[in-house]
Amino acid sequence: MFDSAFFMRKAQALLRFADVANDPAIADRMRDQAAHCRSQAEFLSDDAPNAEQPPCAVRQAEHCK
């Protein structure tokens, strides 16, 4: 399973590659991919506190028992 740190490192590597790429189209694509990696990292870091709690449907099912 990937964590937010993995996606942040990947985004940084993509941005470094975009800086040295000779082709503007490749550089733009790397920057787009870096933005996607950052959003994944933010999503995973937002989910981290909720990982300790069971999903809502499970909590409701337990409450109904």
Sequence and secondary structure as in RCSB ss.txt:
>XXXX:A:sequence
MFDSAFFMRKAQALLRFADVANDPAIADRMRDQAAHCRSQAEFLSDDAPNAEQPPCAVRQAEHCK
>XXXX:A:secstr
   HHHHHHHHHHHHHHHHH S HHHHHHHHHHHHHHHHHHHHHHHHTGGGGS  HHHHHHHHH 
